[in-house]
Amino acid sequence: MKYDELNHFSHPQHKLRFEYSELPFKCDGCREVGIGSRFKCSLCDFDLHTHCAAATVGAIALRHPFYPKCRFYFFPSPPGDSPRYCNACGRNIAGFVYHCRTCGFDLHPCCAALPHVLNADGGLRLHLQRRASANCHRCGRKGRSWSYRSECKKYNLHVACVTEMLVESWHELYYGGGGGGGGGGKKVMVSGNRIPAIRGAGMSHHRSGKGKVKRCCELAAMAVQFVISAVLGDPTTVIAGVVSSFLFR
């Protein structure tokens, strides 16, 4: 088998090939949005995040430092009959999931793999936190979901807010103008060869001003691209640069 190909239980008909593209896609594993690195079946228009492609049934339990007592096991679909929600981003679980049988916690594969430290440009470092200890730069609230906070403690962004920005901006691409979200829906063709603008990425809960507030907003605008790329499952500098070119279009 070639290093850039794999056989996956979720798509036994054909091998999936690794590719890198700036076209957005919806992962057929977790049913969430993605961009950049993926494993794809071109014959069937089937896509998987790299994190979802690495997930296998019966694998060793995943451990996460935010939940030291939990053992997360991979499920190809949400267990049980009740709706389930990701404890990291707050989005509903519609496909691949890591689930703790004891505590009932759930994580999307990409959320489970979110980097605990993001190194942005200009020496800005963002740390992943389970509970927000400061108001979110976008929504102005504390509690919602996991969040990234800068070392200077002036900037905080919910993972849930990033996910909402992506869904609000791109749901027409996947559902032909219908409701967004992680559920079903028919894919539609995407025009162009780059990602669309991310609606609301330049928004801030803070009022514009001078001095420290202005600098805080500048750092936030720079940091949001790295958080977006991490949530999309491809936390690379290249993707961050692609995203940044569309933030304020």
C-alpha positions in Angstrom: 0.0 0.0 0.0 1.3 3.5 -0.9 2.0 5.8 2.0 -0.6 8.3 0.8 -3.4 5.7 0.5 -5.4 3.8 3.0 -8.3 1.4 3.3 -11.0 2.6 5.8 -13.9 0.7 7.2 -16.2 3.6 6.5 -15.6 3.4 2.8 -14.7 -0.2 1.9 -15.5 0.2 -1.8 -12.3 2.1 -2.7 -9.0 3.2 -1.3 -8.8 6.8 0.0 -5.9 9.0 -1.1 -4.3 11.7 0.9 -4.6 15.2 -0.7 -4.2 18.8 0.3 -6.6 21.3 -1.2 -7.9 24.8 -0.3 -11.4 23.7 -1.2 -13.7 23.3 1.8 -15.4 20.0 2.4 -17.7 18.2 4.8 -16.1 15.2 6.4 -18.2 12.0 5.8 -17.0 10.6 9.1 -17.8 13.2 11.7 -20.1 15.3 9.4 -18.3 18.5 10.3 -16.5 21.0 8.1 -12.9 20.8 7.0 -10.2 22.3 4.8 -6.7 21.4 3.8 -5.4 17.9 4.5 -7.9 15.0 4.0 -8.2 11.5 2.7 -10.5 11.4 -0.3 -12.2 9.0 -2.7 -12.5 11.0 -5.9 -14.8 8.4 -7.4 -17.4 8.8 -4.7 -16.7 12.3 -3.5 -16.0 10.8 0.0 -13.8 12.8 2.4 -12.4 12.3 5.8 -10.4 14.6 8.1 -7.0 13.1 8.7 -8.0 12.7 12.4 -11.2 10.8 11.4 -9.2 8.7 8.9 -7.0 7.6 11.8 -9.9 6.6 14.0 -10.7 2.8 14.0 -13.2 0.7 15.8 -11.7 -1.3 18.7 -8.6 1.0 19.0 -7.0 1.6 22.4 -9.0 4.1 24.5 -8.1 7.7 24.0 -7.2 9.7 27.1 -7.5 13.5 27.4 -5.9 15.7 30.0 -9.1 17.6 30.5 -10.8 14.4 31.6 -8.2 12.4 33.4 -10.7 9.8 34.8 -12.2 9.2 31.4 -11.5 6.6 28.7 -12.8 7.6 25.3 -13.6 4.8 22.9 -14.3 5.4 19.2 -17.8 4.9 17.8 -18.6 5.3 14.1 -22.0 6.7 15.1 -23.4 8.3 18.3 -24.2 5.6 20.9 -27.7 5.4 22.4 -31.0 7.0 21.3 -30.6 10.4 22.9 -29.0 13.4 21.1 -25.3 13.8 21.9 -23.2 16.9 21.9 -19.4 17.5 21.8 -18.1 18.6 25.1 -15.4 20.7 23.3 -17.4 22.7 20.8 -21.0 22.2 21.8 -22.0 20.9 18.3 -24.2 17.9 18.0 -22.7 14.5 17.3 -23.8 13.2 13.9 -21.1 10.7 13.0 -17.6 9.6 14.3 -17.2 10.3 18.0 -15.0 9.5 21.0 -17.3 8.5 23.8 -16.7 7.8 27.5 -19.1 5.1 28.7 -18.6 6.0 32.3 -19.1 9.8 32.2 -21.0 10.1 29.0 -18.7 12.7 27.6 -18.3 13.0 23.8 -15.6 14.5 21.6 -15.5 15.0 17.8 -12.2 13.4 16.5 -10.9 16.9 15.5 -11.9 18.4 18.8 -10.2 15.6 20.7 -7.0 16.4 18.7 -7.1 20.2 19.3 -3.5 21.4 20.1 -3.1 22.5 23.6 -0.8 25.3 22.5 -1.0 27.3 19.3 2.0 29.5 18.3 0.7 32.4 16.2 2.7 35.1 14.5 4.3 37.9 16.5 5.2 35.6 19.4 1.5 35.2 20.4 0.8 31.9 22.2 -2.7 30.5 22.7 -3.5 27.9 25.4 -6.5 25.6 25.2 -8.7 25.7 28.3 -11.6 23.5 29.4 -13.4 26.4 31.0 -13.1 30.0 29.9 -11.7 32.2 32.6 -12.4 35.4 30.7 -15.0 36.8 28.3 -14.8 35.5 24.8 -13.5 38.1 22.3 -16.3 37.4 19.9 -19.5 36.7 22.0 -18.5 38.5 25.2 -19.5 35.5 27.5 -17.4 33.2 29.6 -19.0 29.8 29.7 -19.9 27.9 26.5 -17.2 25.5 25.5 -13.5 25.0 25.5 -11.6 28.1 24.6 -8.2 29.4 23.5 -6.6 32.1 25.7 -3.5 34.1 25.1 -0.6 34.1 27.5 -1.1 37.8 28.0 -4.7 36.9 29.2 -6.2 39.7 27.0 -7.7 37.4 24.4 -10.1 34.5 24.7 -12.0 32.7 22.0 -14.5 29.9 22.4 -14.1 26.9 20.2 -17.9 27.0 19.8 -17.8 30.5 18.4 -15.2 29.5 15.8 -17.4 26.6 14.8 -20.5 28.8 14.5 -18.5 31.2 12.2 -17.7 28.3 9.9 -21.2 26.9 9.8 -22.8 30.3 9.3 -20.5 31.1 6.4 -20.4 27.8 4.7 -23.7 25.9 5.1 -24.9 27.0 1.7 -22.0 25.2 0.1 -22.9 21.9 1.7 -26.7 22.1 1.9 -27.6 24.2 -1.1 -29.0 27.0 1.2 -30.7 24.7 3.7 -30.0 24.7 7.4 -26.4 24.2 8.5 -25.3 21.8 11.1 -23.8 18.4 11.5 -26.8 16.4 10.3 -27.6 15.0 6.9 -27.8 17.0 3.7 -26.7 16.7 0.2 -23.3 18.1 -0.9 -23.4 20.7 -3.7 -20.6 21.8 -6.0 -18.2 24.4 -4.8 -17.1 27.1 -7.3 -13.7 28.5 -7.4 -10.5 27.0 -5.9 -10.2 28.7 -2.5 -12.2 28.9 0.7 -15.0 31.4 0.9 -15.1 34.3 3.3 -15.7 33.5 6.9 -18.6 35.6 8.0 -18.0 37.3 11.3 -14.3 36.5 11.6 -13.4 40.1 11.9 -16.1 40.8 14.5 -15.2 41.6 18.1 -17.2 42.1 21.3 -14.8 44.8 22.2 -15.3 48.4 21.0 -12.8 49.9 18.7 -10.3 52.2 20.4 -6.8 53.2 20.9 -3.8 51.8 22.8 -4.2 48.5 24.7 -7.8 47.8 23.4 -6.7 48.4 19.8 -3.7 46.1 20.3 -5.9 43.5 21.9 -8.2 43.5 18.8 -5.2 43.3 16.5 -3.9 40.3 18.3 -7.4 38.7 18.2 -7.6 39.1 14.5 -4.3 37.5 14.1 -5.0 34.7 16.5 -8.5 33.7 15.2 -7.0 32.4 11.9 -4.9 29.9 13.9 -7.8 28.8 16.0 -10.0 28.3 12.9 -7.3 26.2 11.3 -7.0 24.0 14.4 -10.8 23.5 14.6 -10.8 22.6 10.9 -8.4 19.8 11.7 -5.4 21.2 10.0 -3.5 23.5 12.4 -0.7 24.5 10.0 0.8 27.8 9.2 -0.1 27.3 5.5 -3.8 26.9 6.3 -3.7 29.8 8.7 -2.3 32.0 5.9 -5.0 30.9 3.5 -7.7 31.6 6.1 -6.3 35.0 6.9 -6.5 36.2 3.3 -10.3 35.9 3.6 -11.0 37.1 7.1 -11.9 40.7 6.4 -12.9 40.4 2.7 
